[in-house]
């Protein structure tokens, strides 16, 4: 069975347009990458956990913020590695510079034997839909389309 992940696409209305809150992966591999690597805050969950509960938990773990209902289902996608990602949208207003992400440990530099800790998410930002389409992982653009369909905004 493929790994399953769940996340939240936070949005806000900015005048006549809609903006989305995306996160950039932390760690040395992603440090200099920008276009096509941002994501919705998301993470894996066990079969015993409800996907929406996992999405809310992961949002909090990766940003330090608490999302509030109502949540609108945006559907499910399959990423290139086979992971299945489910997403929900909700309105919110968060200050990107105030994120507090959980961390992970990895050997760095490679083959050094040294373990270093990195934030899972190193930054967050608000993007209008055109910017978001450039920044987000290409497969996750489907969630942007689903949000536009659900809200009727662009």
DSSP file (Angstrom, degrees, kcal/mol; ACC not computed):
  #  RESIDUE AA STRUCTURE BP1 BP2  ACC     N-H-->O    O-->H-N    N-H-->O    O-->H-N    TCO  KAPPA ALPHA  PHI   PSI    X-CA   Y-CA   Z-CA
    1    1 A X              0   0    0      0, 0.0     3,-0.1     0, 0.0     0, 0.0   0.000 360.0 360.0 360.0 133.7    0.0    0.0    0.0
    2    2 A X        -     0   0    0      1,-0.1    81,-0.1    80,-0.1    80,-0.1  -0.271 360.0 -94.3 -66.8 154.3    1.4    3.4   -0.9
    3    3 A X        -     0   0    0      1,-0.0    81,-2.7    41,-0.0     2,-0.4  -0.385  41.7-142.0 -64.1 146.1    2.3    5.9    1.8
    4    4 A X  E     -a   84   0A   0     41,-0.4    41,-1.6    79,-0.2     2,-0.3  -0.915  19.9-179.9-117.7 142.6   -0.5    8.3    2.6
    5    5 A X  E     -aB  85  44A   0     79,-2.8    81,-2.4    -2,-0.4     2,-0.3  -0.949   7.5-162.3-136.8 153.8   -0.1   12.0    3.4
    6    6 A X  E     +aB  86  43A   0     37,-2.5    37,-1.8    -2,-0.3     2,-0.3  -0.994  15.1 164.4-140.4 146.2   -2.6   14.7    4.3
    7    7 A X  E     -aB  87  42A   0     79,-2.1    81,-1.7    -2,-0.3     2,-0.4  -0.941  29.3-115.0-153.8 173.7   -2.4   18.5    4.3
    8    8 A X  E     -aB  88  41A   0     33,-1.8     2,-0.7    47,-0.3    33,-0.7  -0.943   9.1-153.5-119.1 137.3   -4.1   21.9    4.4
    9    9 A X  E     -a   89   0A   0     79,-3.0    81,-1.5    -2,-0.4     2,-0.3  -0.928  22.1-158.9-105.6 105.2   -4.2   24.6    1.7
   10   10 A X  E     -aC  90  21A   0     -2,-0.7    11,-2.3    11,-0.6     2,-0.3  -0.655  14.7-179.8 -86.4 138.8   -4.7   27.8    3.7
   11   11 A X  E     -aC  91  20A   0     79,-1.9    81,-2.1    -2,-0.3     2,-0.3  -0.931  14.6-170.8-136.4 161.8   -6.1   30.7    1.7
   12   12 A X  E     - C   0  19A   0      7,-2.2     7,-3.0    -2,-0.3     2,-0.5  -0.984  28.2-115.2-145.7 153.9   -7.2   34.3    2.2
   13   13 A X  E     - C   0  18A   0     -2,-0.3     2,-0.5     5,-0.2     5,-0.2  -0.786  25.6-174.2 -90.9 132.2   -8.9   36.9    0.1
   14   14 A X  E >   - C   0  17A   0      3,-2.8     3,-1.7    -2,-0.5     2,-0.3  -0.857  63.5 -57.5-128.1  94.0   -6.8   39.8   -0.8
   15   15 A X  T 3  S-     0   0    0     -2,-0.5    -1,-0.0     1,-0.3     0, 0.0  -0.569 119.2 -19.1  67.4-128.0   -9.1   42.3   -2.6
   16   16 A X  T 3  S+     0   0    0     -2,-0.3   138,-0.5    -3,-0.1    -1,-0.3   0.456 129.2  72.0 -90.1  -1.6  -10.6   40.6   -5.6
   17   17 A X  E <  S-C   14   0A   0     -3,-1.7    -3,-2.8   137,-0.2     2,-0.4  -0.588  74.1-126.3-110.7 172.8   -8.0   37.8   -5.6
   18   18 A X  E     -C   13   0A   0     -5,-0.2   111,-0.8    -2,-0.2     2,-0.3  -0.941  18.5-161.0-118.1 141.2   -7.2   34.8   -3.5
   19   19 A X  E     -CD  12 128A   0     -7,-3.0    -7,-2.2    -2,-0.4     2,-0.3  -0.912   6.6-148.1-119.9 150.6   -3.8   34.1   -1.9
   20   20 A X  E     -CD  11 127A   0    107,-2.8   107,-2.4    -2,-0.3     2,-0.6  -0.893  12.7-128.7-121.4 151.2   -2.5   30.8   -0.6
   21   21 A X  E     +CD  10 126A   0    -11,-2.3   -11,-0.6    -2,-0.3    20,-0.3  -0.870  34.5 176.1-100.6 113.6   -0.1   29.9    2.2
   22   22 A X  E     - D   0 125A   0    103,-2.4   103,-2.1    -2,-0.6     2,-0.3  -0.821  17.9-141.1-119.0 157.9    2.7   27.6    1.1
   23   23 A X  E     -ED  39 124A   0     16,-2.9    16,-2.4    -2,-0.3     2,-0.4  -0.884   8.0-136.9-120.4 152.0    5.8   26.2    2.8
   24   24 A X  E     - D   0 123A   0     99,-2.8    98,-2.0    -2,-0.3    99,-0.9  -0.896  31.2-111.5-106.1 132.5    9.3   25.6    1.6
   25   25 A X  E     - D   0 121A   0     -2,-0.4    96,-0.3    12,-0.4    95,-0.1  -0.356  32.2-135.3 -66.3 140.7   11.1   22.3    2.7
   26   26 A X        +     0   0    0     94,-2.6     4,-0.2    93,-0.1     3,-0.1  -0.329  55.0  72.9 -87.4 173.5   13.9   22.7    5.1
   27   27 A X  S >> S-     0   0    0      1,-0.1     4,-0.7     2,-0.1     3,-0.6  -0.142  89.0 -75.9 102.9 161.4   17.3   21.0    5.0
   28   28 A X  T 34 S+     0   0    0      1,-0.2     3,-0.4     2,-0.2     4,-0.4   0.788 121.0  62.8 -66.6 -30.1   20.4   21.4    2.8
   29   29 A X  T 34 S+     0   0    0      1,-0.2     3,-0.3    -3,-0.1    -1,-0.2   0.876 112.8  35.7 -63.3 -35.7   19.1   19.7   -0.3
   30   30 A X  T X4 S+     0   0    0     -3,-0.6     3,-1.7    -4,-0.2    -1,-0.2   0.504  87.3 102.4 -95.5  -5.9   16.3   22.3   -0.7
   31   31 A X  T 3< S+     0   0    0     -4,-0.7    -1,-0.2    -3,-0.4    -2,-0.1   0.815  92.1  30.4 -53.3 -40.2   18.2   25.4    0.4
   32   32 A X  T 3  S+     0   0    0     -4,-0.4     2,-0.3    -3,-0.3    -1,-0.3   0.308 101.4  96.2-104.5   8.9   18.9   26.8   -3.0
   33   33 A X    <   +     0   0    0     -3,-1.7     3,-0.1     1,-0.1    -3,-0.0  -0.784  35.0 148.7-101.0 144.1   15.8   25.4   -4.8
   34   34 A X    >>  +     0   0    0     -2,-0.3     3,-1.5     1,-0.3     4,-0.6   0.534  44.5  71.6-136.1 -68.1   12.7   27.6   -5.2
   35   35 A X  T 34 S+     0   0    0      1,-0.3    -1,-0.3     2,-0.1   100,-0.3  -0.388 112.2   6.1 -66.6 131.4   10.4   27.1   -8.2
   36   36 A X  T 34 S+     0   0    0     98,-1.3   102,-0.4    -2,-0.1    -1,-0.3   0.616 111.7  84.2  77.4  13.5    8.4   23.9   -8.2
   37   37 A X  T <4  +     0   0    0     -3,-1.5   -12,-0.4    98,-0.8    99,-0.2   0.540  58.2 102.0-122.6 -12.0    9.4   22.8   -4.6
   38   38 A X  B  <  -g  136   0B   0     97,-2.4    99,-2.2    -4,-0.6     2,-0.3  -0.293  51.8-176.3 -69.2 161.6    7.0   24.7   -2.3
   39   39 A X  B     -E   23   0A   0    -16,-2.4   -16,-2.9    97,-0.2     2,-0.3  -0.926  33.6 -91.7-149.6 167.4    4.2   22.7   -0.9
   40   40 A X        -     0   0    0     -2,-0.3     2,-0.4   -18,-0.2   -31,-0.2  -0.644  62.1 -93.2 -74.7 148.8    1.0   22.7    1.2
   41   41 A X  E    S+B    8   0A   0    -33,-0.7   -33,-1.8   -20,-0.3     2,-0.3  -0.545  73.6 142.6 -63.9 123.4    1.9   21.9    4.8
   42   42 A X  E     +B    7   0A   0     -2,-0.4     2,-0.3   -35,-0.2   -35,-0.2  -0.955  26.1 179.0-156.3 168.1    1.4   18.1    4.9
   43   43 A X  E     -B    6   0A   0    -37,-1.8   -37,-2.5    -2,-0.3    15,-0.1  -0.985  34.4 -79.3-169.7 169.2    2.7   14.9    6.3
   44   44 A X  E     -B    5   0A   0     -2,-0.3     2,-0.3   -39,-0.3   -39,-0.3  -0.309  39.9-170.1 -75.2 157.7    2.2   11.1    6.5
   45   45 A X        -     0   0    0    -41,-1.6   -41,-0.4     4,-0.1     2,-0.2  -0.970  22.1-109.7-145.3 159.8   -0.3    9.4    8.7
   46   46 A X    >   -     0   0    0     -2,-0.3     3,-1.9     1,-0.1     8,-0.1  -0.480  34.7-108.7 -86.8 160.2   -1.1    5.9    9.9
   47   47 A X  T 3  S+     0   0    0      1,-0.3     4,-0.1    -2,-0.2    -1,-0.1   0.750 117.6  62.4 -60.3 -24.6   -4.2    4.0    8.8
   48   48 A X  T 3  S+     0   0    0      2,-0.1     2,-0.4     0, 0.0    -1,-0.3   0.590  92.4  79.6 -79.2  -9.4   -5.6    4.4   12.3
   49   49 A X  S <  S-     0   0    0     -3,-1.9     2,-0.2     2,-0.0    -4,-0.1  -0.806  85.5-117.6-102.2 139.1   -5.7    8.3   12.0
   50   50 A X     >  -     0   0    0     -2,-0.4     4,-2.3     1,-0.1     5,-0.2  -0.539  24.3-128.6 -69.0 135.8   -8.4   10.2   10.1
   51   51 A X  H  > S+     0   0    0      1,-0.2     4,-2.5    -2,-0.2     5,-0.2   0.883 107.2  49.9 -56.7 -42.4   -6.8   12.0    7.2
   52   52 A X  H  > S+     0   0    0      2,-0.2     4,-2.3     1,-0.2    -1,-0.2   0.914 110.1  51.0 -64.8 -40.4   -8.3   15.4    8.1
   53   53 A X  H  > S+     0   0    0      1,-0.2     4,-2.4     2,-0.2    -1,-0.2   0.907 110.9  49.4 -60.6 -40.7   -7.1   15.0   11.7
   54   54 A X  H  X S+     0   0    0     -4,-2.3     4,-3.2     2,-0.2     5,-0.2   0.902 108.7  52.6 -64.4 -41.3   -3.6   14.3   10.3
   55   55 A X  H  X S+     0   0    0     -4,-2.5     4,-2.2     2,-0.2   -47,-0.3   0.914 111.4  46.0 -61.3 -43.5   -3.8   17.3    8.0
   56   56 A X  H  X S+     0   0    0     -4,-2.3     4,-1.9     2,-0.2    11,-0.3   0.918 114.9  47.7 -65.3 -44.0   -4.6   19.6   10.9
   57   57 A X  H  X S+     0   0    0     -4,-2.4     4,-2.7     1,-0.2    -2,-0.2   0.935 112.4  48.5 -61.4 -48.1   -1.9   18.0   13.1
   58   58 A X  H  X S+     0   0    0     -4,-3.2     4,-2.6     1,-0.2     5,-0.2   0.884 107.7  55.0 -63.1 -39.3    0.7   18.3   10.3
   59   59 A X  H  X S+     0   0    0     -4,-2.2     4,-1.6    -5,-0.2     6,-0.5   0.937 111.7  44.9 -58.3 -45.4   -0.2   21.9    9.7
   60   60 A X  H  X S+     0   0    0     -4,-1.9     4,-2.5     1,-0.2    -2,-0.2   0.917 113.4  49.6 -65.3 -43.6    0.5   22.7   13.4
   61   61 A X  H  < S+     0   0    0     -4,-2.7    41,-1.6     1,-0.2    -1,-0.2   0.872 116.5  41.3 -63.6 -37.3    3.7   20.7   13.5
   62   62 A X  H  < S+     0   0    0     -4,-2.6    -1,-0.2    39,-0.2    -2,-0.2   0.693 133.4  17.7 -86.9 -19.1    5.1   22.3   10.4
   63   63 A X  H  < S-     0   0    0     -4,-1.6    37,-2.3    -5,-0.2    -3,-0.2   0.645  88.0-126.0-123.3 -24.7    4.1   25.9   11.1
   64   64 A X  S  < S+     0   0    0     -4,-2.5     2,-0.2    -5,-0.5    -4,-0.2   0.407  74.0 117.6  85.1  -2.0    3.2   26.2   14.8
   65   65 A X        -     0   0    0     -6,-0.5     2,-0.5    -5,-0.1    -1,-0.3  -0.605  62.2-131.2 -97.7 158.5   -0.2   27.6   13.8
   66   66 A X        -     0   0    0     -2,-0.2     2,-0.2    -3,-0.1    -9,-0.1  -0.948  18.7-144.1-111.8 123.6   -3.7   26.2   14.5
   67   67 A X        -     0   0    0     -2,-0.5     2,-0.3   -11,-0.3    25,-0.1  -0.569  13.0-149.4 -85.2 149.5   -6.1   25.9   11.6
   68   68 A X        -     0   0    0     23,-0.4    23,-0.1    -2,-0.2    -1,-0.0  -0.918  24.4 -78.1-122.1 145.9   -9.8   26.5   12.1
   69   69 A X  S    S+     0   0    0     -2,-0.3     2,-0.1    21,-0.1    21,-0.1  -0.207  81.3  84.5 -67.9 167.5  -12.9   25.0   10.3
   70   70 A X        -     0   0    0     19,-0.1     2,-0.4    20,-0.0    21,-0.4   0.439  60.6-169.5 -80.3 152.3  -14.7   24.9    8.1
   71   71 A X        -     0   0    0     -2,-0.1     2,-0.5    19,-0.1    19,-0.2  -0.923   7.7-155.3-111.0 134.2  -12.5   22.6    6.0
   72   72 A X  E     -F   89   0A   0     17,-2.7    17,-2.7    -2,-0.4     2,-0.1  -0.946  21.2-122.4-112.8 123.1  -13.3   22.0    2.3
   73   73 A X  E     -F   88   0A   0     -2,-0.5    15,-0.3    15,-0.2     3,-0.1  -0.422  24.6-176.1 -65.2 132.7  -12.1   18.7    0.7
   74   74 A X  E     -     0   0A   0     13,-3.0     2,-0.2     1,-0.4    14,-0.2   0.430  41.3-116.8-108.5  -4.4   -9.9   19.4   -2.3
   75   75 A X  E     -F   87   0A   0     12,-0.7    12,-2.1    71,-0.0    -1,-0.4  -0.570  31.9 -66.5 103.6-166.9   -9.4   15.7   -3.3
   76   76 A X  E     -F   86   0A   0     10,-0.2     2,-0.3    -2,-0.2    10,-0.2  -0.963  36.3-170.8-132.7 142.6   -6.5   13.4   -3.6
   77   77 A X  E     -F   85   0A   0      8,-2.6     8,-2.6    -2,-0.4     2,-0.5  -0.875  19.9-132.4-126.9 162.4   -3.4   13.3   -5.8
   78   78 A X  E     -F   84   0A   0     -2,-0.3     6,-0.2     6,-0.2     5,-0.1  -0.976  23.8-144.7-117.2 118.8   -0.7   10.7   -6.4
   79   79 A X    >   -     0   0    0      4,-3.0     3,-2.4    -2,-0.5     0, 0.0  -0.322  30.8 -99.5 -78.2 165.1    2.8   12.1   -6.4
   80   80 A X  T 3  S+     0   0    0      1,-0.3    -1,-0.1     2,-0.1    -2,-0.0   0.789 122.8  56.0 -58.6 -31.0    5.6   10.8   -8.6
   81   81 A X  T 3  S-     0   0    0      2,-0.1    -1,-0.3     1,-0.0    -2,-0.0   0.476 123.3-103.3 -79.9  -1.5    7.1    8.6   -5.9
   82   82 A X  S <  S+     0   0    0     -3,-2.4    -2,-0.1     1,-0.3     2,-0.1   0.261  73.6 142.9  99.9 -11.1    3.7    6.9   -5.4
   83   83 A X        -     0   0    0    -81,-0.1    -4,-3.0    -5,-0.1     2,-0.5  -0.415  45.1-138.5 -65.8 136.1    2.6    8.8   -2.2
   84   84 A X  E     -aF   4  78A   0    -81,-2.7   -79,-2.8    -6,-0.2     2,-0.5  -0.867  19.7-165.1 -98.6 125.0   -1.1    9.6   -2.1
   85   85 A X  E     -aF   5  77A   0     -8,-2.6    -8,-2.6    -2,-0.5     2,-0.4  -0.948   6.6-167.4-117.9 125.3   -1.8   13.1   -0.8
   86   86 A X  E     -aF   6  76A   0    -81,-2.4   -79,-2.1    -2,-0.5     2,-0.3  -0.865  13.9-168.2-105.7 144.2   -5.3   14.3    0.4
   87   87 A X  E     -aF   7  75A   0    -12,-2.1   -13,-3.0    -2,-0.4   -12,-0.7  -0.965  15.1-168.2-138.1 152.6   -5.9   18.0    1.0
   88   88 A X  E     -aF   8  73A   0    -81,-1.7   -79,-3.0    -2,-0.3     2,-0.3  -0.945  16.8-138.5-130.5 152.8   -8.4   20.3    2.5
   89   89 A X  E     +aF   9  72A   0    -17,-2.7   -17,-2.7    -2,-0.3     2,-0.3  -0.849  23.8 166.6-110.2 149.1   -8.7   24.1    2.2
   90   90 A X  E     -a   10   0A   0    -81,-1.5   -79,-1.9    -2,-0.3     2,-0.2  -0.971  36.4-107.6-154.9 152.9   -9.6   26.5    5.0
   91   91 A X  E     +a   11   0A   0    -21,-0.4   -23,-0.4    -2,-0.3     2,-0.3  -0.509  49.0 151.1 -77.4 147.7   -9.4   30.3    5.3
   92   92 A X        -     0   0    0    -81,-2.1     2,-0.4    -2,-0.2   -25,-0.1  -0.983  38.9-140.5-167.6 166.1   -6.7   31.7    7.6
   93   93 A X        +     0   0    0     -2,-0.3     2,-0.3   -81,-0.1   -81,-0.0  -0.890  33.7 161.5-140.3 105.0   -4.5   34.6    8.3
   94   94 A X        -     0   0    0     -2,-0.4     2,-0.7   -29,-0.0     3,-0.1  -0.916  39.8-124.3-128.3 151.1   -1.0   33.8    9.5
   95   95 A X    >   -     0   0    0     -2,-0.3     3,-2.3     1,-0.2     4,-0.1  -0.853  19.3-152.0 -95.9 110.7    2.3   35.7    9.6
   96   96 A X  G >  S+     0   0    0     -2,-0.7     3,-1.6     1,-0.3    28,-0.2   0.822  91.5  61.2 -54.4 -36.1    4.9   33.7    7.6
   97   97 A X  G 3  S+     0   0    0      1,-0.3    -1,-0.3    26,-0.1    28,-0.0   0.607  97.9  61.8 -69.2  -9.0    7.8   35.0    9.6
   98   98 A X  G <  S+     0   0    0     -3,-2.3    -1,-0.3     2,-0.0    -2,-0.2   0.261  72.5 130.5-100.9  11.7    6.3   33.5   12.8
   99   99 A X    <   -     0   0    0     -3,-1.6     2,-0.4    -4,-0.1   -35,-0.2  -0.346  38.3-165.0 -65.9 148.2    6.4   29.8   11.7
  100  100 A X        -     0   0    0    -37,-2.3     2,-0.2   -40,-0.2    22,-0.1  -0.921  14.9-165.9-132.7 105.3    7.8   27.3   14.2
  101  101 A X        -     0   0    0     -2,-0.4   -39,-0.2    20,-0.3   -38,-0.1  -0.612  21.2-116.6 -96.4 150.7    8.5   24.0   12.5
  102  102 A X        -     0   0    0    -41,-1.6    18,-2.9    -2,-0.2    19,-0.5  -0.243  39.7-129.0 -66.8 172.6    9.3   20.6   13.9
  103  103 A X  E     -H  119   0C   0     16,-0.3     2,-0.3    17,-0.1    16,-0.2  -0.783  15.4-154.8-126.4 166.9   12.8   19.3   13.0
  104  104 A X  E     -H  118   0C   0     14,-2.6    14,-2.8    -2,-0.3     2,-0.4  -0.949  15.8-132.1-136.2 159.0   14.4   16.2   11.5
  105  105 A X  E     +H  117   0C   0     -2,-0.3     2,-0.3    12,-0.2    12,-0.2  -0.918  30.4 159.6-115.7 138.5   18.0   14.8   11.9
  106  106 A X  E     -H  116   0C   0     10,-2.4    10,-3.0    -2,-0.4     2,-0.5  -0.974  47.6 -88.7-149.1 162.0   20.2   13.7    9.1
  107  107 A X  E     -H  115   0C   0     -2,-0.3     2,-0.3     8,-0.2     8,-0.2  -0.618  52.4-152.6 -73.0 124.4   23.9   13.0    8.4
  108  108 A X  S    S+     0   0    0      6,-2.4     2,-0.2    -2,-0.5    -2,-0.1  -0.954  72.2  28.1-153.8 133.0   25.4   16.3    7.1
  109  109 A X  S >  S-     0   0    0     -2,-0.3     3,-1.8     4,-0.0     5,-0.4   0.634 110.7 -98.6 -63.2 161.6   27.7   16.7    5.4
  110  110 A X  T 3  S+     0   0    0      1,-0.3    -2,-0.1    -2,-0.2    -4,-0.0  -0.196 102.9   6.0 -54.8 141.1   27.3   13.4    3.6
  111  111 A X  T 3  S+     0   0    0      1,-0.1    -1,-0.3    -4,-0.1    -3,-0.0   0.661  97.4 113.3  60.1  20.4   29.5   10.6    4.7
  112  112 A X  S <  S-     0   0    0     -3,-1.8    -2,-0.1     2,-0.2     3,-0.1   0.662  77.8-131.0 -91.1 -18.4   30.8   12.8    7.6
  113  113 A X        +     0   0    0     -4,-0.3     2,-0.4     1,-0.3    -3,-0.1   0.446  67.8 126.4  79.3  -1.2   29.3   10.7   10.4
  114  114 A X        -     0   0    0     -5,-0.4    -6,-2.4     2,-0.0     2,-0.5  -0.773  51.6-147.5 -94.6 132.7   27.9   14.0   11.9
  115  115 A X  E     -H  107   0C   0     -2,-0.4     2,-0.3    -8,-0.2    -8,-0.2  -0.856  18.6-175.9 -98.7 130.7   24.2   14.2   12.6
  116  116 A X  E     -H  106   0C   0    -10,-3.0   -10,-2.4    -2,-0.5     2,-0.4  -0.924  19.9-130.4-125.6 152.7   22.6   17.7   12.2
  117  117 A X  E     +H  105   0C   0     -2,-0.3     2,-0.3   -12,-0.2   -12,-0.2  -0.847  26.0 179.3-104.9 137.3   19.1   18.9   12.9
  118  118 A X  E     -H  104   0C   0    -14,-2.8   -14,-2.6    -2,-0.4     2,-0.2  -0.953  33.6-103.5-133.1 151.3   17.1   20.9   10.4
  119  119 A X  E     -H  103   0C   0     -2,-0.3   -16,-0.3   -16,-0.2     3,-0.1  -0.528  22.5-135.9 -71.1 143.2   13.6   22.4   10.4
  120  120 A X  S    S+     0   0    0    -18,-2.9   -94,-2.6     1,-0.2     2,-0.4   0.867 100.2  29.4 -64.7 -35.0   11.1   20.4    8.3
  121  121 A X  E     -D   25   0A   0    -19,-0.5   -20,-0.3   -96,-0.3    -1,-0.2  -0.996  66.8-174.7-124.7 125.7    9.9   23.7    6.9
  122  122 A X  E     -     0   0A   0    -98,-2.0     2,-0.3    -2,-0.4   -97,-0.1   0.653  67.9  -3.7 -98.6 -14.7   12.4   26.6    6.7
  123  123 A X  E     -D   24   0A   0    -99,-0.9   -99,-2.8     2,-0.0     2,-0.3  -0.983  54.8-154.3-165.8 164.2   10.0   29.3    5.5
  124  124 A X  E     +D   23   0A   0     -2,-0.3     2,-0.3  -101,-0.2  -101,-0.2  -0.940  15.2 176.4-139.3 159.9    6.5   30.1    4.5
  125  125 A X  E     -D   22   0A   0   -103,-2.1  -103,-2.4    -2,-0.3     2,-0.4  -0.991  30.5-113.4-160.7 158.1    4.9   32.8    2.3
  126  126 A X  E     -D   21   0A   0     -2,-0.3     2,-0.4  -105,-0.2  -105,-0.2  -0.820  36.0-176.2 -93.7 137.5    1.6   34.0    0.8
  127  127 A X  E     -D   20   0A   0   -107,-2.4  -107,-2.8    -2,-0.4     2,-0.1  -0.992  25.6-125.3-134.1 141.7    1.3   33.8   -3.0
  128  128 A X  E  >  -D   19   0A   0     -2,-0.4     4,-3.0  -109,-0.2     5,-0.2  -0.351  47.1 -94.8 -72.2 171.0   -1.3   34.9   -5.4
  129  129 A X  H  > S+     0   0    0   -111,-0.8     4,-2.1    25,-0.4     5,-0.1   0.856 124.4  51.1 -62.9 -37.2   -2.5   32.1   -7.7
  130  130 A X  H  > S+     0   0    0      2,-0.2     4,-1.0     1,-0.2    -1,-0.2   0.938 114.8  43.2 -65.2 -44.8   -0.1   32.9  -10.5
  131  131 A X  H >> S+     0   0    0      1,-0.2     4,-2.1     2,-0.2     3,-0.7   0.920 112.0  54.7 -63.8 -43.3    2.9   32.9   -8.2
  132  132 A X  H 3X S+     0   0    0     -4,-3.0     4,-2.8     1,-0.3    -1,-0.2   0.882 101.8  57.5 -59.8 -39.6    1.7   29.8   -6.4
  133  133 A X  H 3< S+     0   0    0     -4,-2.1    -1,-0.3     1,-0.2    -2,-0.2   0.827 111.2  43.6 -62.0 -30.9    1.5   27.9   -9.7
  134  134 A X  H << S+     0   0    0     -4,-1.0   -98,-1.3    -3,-0.7    -1,-0.2   0.860 119.6  41.2 -78.6 -37.3    5.2   28.6  -10.3
  135  135 A X  H  < S+     0   0    0     -4,-2.1   -97,-2.4  -100,-0.3   -98,-0.8   0.850  97.5  83.6 -82.4 -36.5    6.3   27.9   -6.7
  136  136 A X  B  < S-g   38   0B   0     -4,-2.8   -97,-0.2  -100,-0.2     5,-0.1  -0.272  94.9 -87.7 -75.2 153.3    4.3   24.7   -5.8
  137  137 A X    >   -     0   0    0    -99,-2.2     3,-1.4  -100,-0.2     4,-0.5  -0.370  45.2-119.9 -51.5 131.9    5.2   21.2   -6.6
  138  138 A X  G >  S+     0   0    0   -102,-0.4     3,-1.4     1,-0.3     4,-0.3   0.844 110.8  53.4 -51.2 -41.1    3.7   20.6  -10.1
  139  139 A X  G >  S+     0   0    0      1,-0.3     3,-1.0     2,-0.2    -1,-0.3   0.805 102.4  59.9 -66.2 -27.3    1.4   17.8   -9.0
  140  140 A X  G X> S+     0   0    0     -3,-1.4     3,-1.4     1,-0.2     4,-0.9   0.539  77.6  88.6 -80.0  -4.5    0.0   19.9   -6.2
  141  141 A X  H <> S+     0   0    0     -3,-1.4     4,-2.2    -4,-0.5    -1,-0.2   0.788  76.3  70.2 -59.5 -24.9   -1.3   22.5   -8.7
  142  142 A X  H <> S+     0   0    0     -3,-1.0     4,-2.3    -4,-0.3    -1,-0.3   0.848  93.4  54.8 -60.5 -33.3   -4.4   20.3   -8.8
  143  143 A X  H <> S+     0   0    0     -3,-1.4     4,-2.1     2,-0.2    -1,-0.2   0.866 105.4  52.2 -68.7 -35.3   -5.1   21.5   -5.3
  144  144 A X  H  X S+     0   0    0     -4,-0.9     4,-2.3     2,-0.2    -2,-0.2   0.929 110.3  48.4 -63.7 -44.1   -5.0   25.1   -6.5
  145  145 A X  H  X S+     0   0    0     -4,-2.2     4,-2.4     1,-0.2    -2,-0.2   0.910 110.5  50.8 -61.2 -42.6   -7.4   24.3   -9.2
  146  146 A X  H  X S+     0   0    0     -4,-2.3     4,-2.2     2,-0.2    -1,-0.2   0.870 109.0  51.8 -64.6 -36.3   -9.7   22.6   -6.8
  147  147 A X  H  X S+     0   0    0     -4,-2.1     4,-2.5     2,-0.2     5,-0.3   0.927 108.9  49.8 -65.0 -44.7   -9.6   25.6   -4.5
  148  148 A X  H  X S+     0   0    0     -4,-2.3     4,-2.6     1,-0.2     5,-0.3   0.923 112.7  47.8 -59.5 -44.1  -10.5   28.0   -7.3
  149  149 A X  H  < S+     0   0    0     -4,-2.4    -1,-0.2     1,-0.2    -2,-0.2   0.885 113.5  47.9 -63.2 -38.5  -13.5   25.7   -8.2
  150  150 A X  H  < S+     0   0    0     -4,-2.2    -2,-0.2     1,-0.2    -1,-0.2   0.846 123.7  30.1 -73.0 -34.4  -14.6   25.5   -4.5
  151  151 A X  H  < S-     0   0    0     -4,-2.5    -2,-0.2     2,-0.2    -3,-0.2   0.684  92.9-133.8 -99.7 -20.4  -14.4   29.3   -3.9
  152  152 A X  S  < S+     0   0    0     -4,-2.6     2,-0.2    -5,-0.3    -3,-0.1   0.579  70.2 113.2  76.0   7.7  -15.2   30.6   -7.4
  153  153 A X              0   0    0     -5,-0.3    -1,-0.3    -6,-0.3    -2,-0.2  -0.631 360.0 360.0-107.3 166.5  -12.3   33.0   -7.0
  154  154 A X              0   0    0   -138,-0.5   -25,-0.4    -2,-0.2  -137,-0.2   0.224 360.0 360.0-139.6 360.0   -8.9   33.4   -8.7
